[in-house]
Amino acid sequence: MRLPFQESIFAFARPSTLRYTTLLVRLTHFVFAALPGLLIGARSIGVDSIGFSQVLVLSLAAGTLCVLVSNLFGLYGPDLFSNRLLVKRTWLAWSLAFCLPALAFLPFSVALQMSHYWLGTWYLASLALLWTSRAVMLQFFQRRMRRGKFLRRSVIVGMTDNAMLLADYMLDRVDAGPGLLGFIDDRQGARLPAHRLPHLGGIDRLETLVRDGRVDQILLALPPSMSDRYDGYVQRLCRLPVQVLLAPDMSLLRAPRQRVASVSMAGAPMFVIAEPPLQGWAAPIKRAEDILLSSVALLLLSPLMLLVGLAVKLESRGPVLFRQRRYGYNHRLIEVYKFRSMYHEMRDEHASVQTGRHDPRVTRVGRFIRKTSLDELPQLFNVLGGSMSMVGPRPHATATKAADVLFEDAVEEYVARHRVKPGITGLAQINGYRGETDTLEKIQRRVEYDLNYIENWSLWLDLMILLRTLPAVLSARSAY
C-alpha cells in the first residue's frame, strides 16, 4: 500500500527544484494578484471616473505587496513545500496586501471613485486563483515526484542493519523512495546481505557516479560500532560536490507513524517521534463540522428515529436505548448510545461475545436495524455532546476480541486510534471493514485504516467518507 506524502513533499527535492519553484510561485502570486484587478478595472474606466493609470498603479501595487506580504507570512519558506493548502495563511496575506493600496489612496479623491463591484470582484477572483494555483502546484509536483522527477538522487553508504532500516523507511515514502538509487559498500558477493535495494558498488564507484552527475545526496548509515570508519569516509566524501548527511540510529524511529524533522531544543537537535493530530485550526473546524452535521441530521432523521424507537419498544420489553461503555478519546471510557437490538435480559454490556449470524440474542427488529446501521443513529447525541465525532475510528467495547484475543493485545498500535474522538463512521467502514471482527487480520486492517485517517485528516476526507457511508452500509454483508 502506498503511503501518502509526508508533511513536506520537497523534503527530498533537488536544490534546483526548490529555487525554480520558489521563483515560479512568486511570479504566479504577482500575476494572480495584479491581473484580475487590471482586467476588471479596465471595464470601469470612464464609468467610475477612474483612469487607466490609476487602475494600473493599484494593480501593480497589489501584486508587489502580495509577494512581499506572502514572504512575511512564510509562504515562500519551508511551508511552501508542505503538503497543506495553507488556506488561512494565503487568505490573510492577500487580504493585507489588498487593503494596503486602498488605504494609501484613502486621503485622495480617487478612493471615493473606486467601484465597490470592481474591488469586491477583484479581491474574490484573486483569492480564488491563489488558492487554486496552490492546489494545482501540489498535485503537479506530487505526481511528478511519484515518478522520481525533481527528487534528490540518493545513495546509502554502508550496507548495515541500520542502513537497511533507513532504506526501508525511505522506500515506503512516495516523496523519497523513487529517488533512492541503492547501497554503496566495498564488500562483494556473499558478504553482502540481501535487500530489495540494489548494491551499486564501492566508494570508488560512488565517486564516479557523483562526478557523472548521477548522485545528489549521500547518506552515511554506519552503526556506532563502526565509528572508527567515519573519519575516513567523511574526509573522502566531503570532497565531493554533493550533500552528505549522517543518518540516525533507525531503531529509535520504530514508533508508529513517526516522522523526522529538524527541531532543536536548547541548541540540541531532536527527532520528532510523534505529534498530537488535528493541530492548529483543525480541531475547532472538525468540532464545528460535528455540531452542524449532527444538528441537521437529528432534525431531518427525528421522524425515522421515533419510528425505530417505537418498533424496538413494541417487539420486546426493555428500554429503547442501549448504553454501553466504550473507549473514546485518549483511551477514556465514554457512554455510547444505540437503539437496543437484543432482548434486554440477554444484553452484553461489555461485548465479551461478538454478535454473529443468526445470533439468538438479537430481536427481529434488532437484526434489521443492525444490518442497516439504524441502531447507530442515537450516537448523533454523542456527537452533539462532544464525546464522539461524525467521522473517526469506531469505538469498541472494553471486552471486544478477535479470535479470542483482546483488540489492544492483537494489534500493537491499537491504542493510537484513540488520539482522536471515535466516530459514527470511518475510513475502515467504507472500505468494507464493518460488522463482525472474528479474525486478527480484520482488526489489523481496521487499525491500519484508522491510523491512515488520523494522519491524513481533512474536511474533504470527512465529507468523502460521509458520502460513501450509505453505499457501504447497503452493500455490507458482515453486519449481524
Secondary structure, DSSP 8 states (H G I E B T S, - for coil): ------SBTTTTB-HHHHHHHHHHHHHHHHHHHHHHHHHHHHTTBTTSSB-HHHHHHHHHHHHHHHHHHHHHTTTTSGGGGBSS--HHHHHHHHHHHHHHHHHHTTTSTHHHH--HHHHHHHHHHHHHHHHHHHHHHHHHHHHHHHTTTTB--EEEES-SHHHHHHHHHHHT-TTTGGGEEEEE-S--GGGS---SS-EEE-HHHHHHHHHTT---EEEE---GGGGGGHHHHHHHHTTSSSEEEE---GGGG-STT-----EEETTEEE------SSTTTHHHHHHHHHHHHHHHHHHHHHHHHHHHHHHHHHHSSS-SEEEEEEE-GGG-EEEEEEE--B-GGG--TT--S---TT-TTB-HHHHHHHHTTGGGTTHHHHHHHTSSEEESS---BTT-EETTEEHHHH-TTGGGGGGS--EEE-HHHHTT--S---SHHHHHHHHHHHHHHHHT--HHHHHHHHHHHHHHHHH--S--
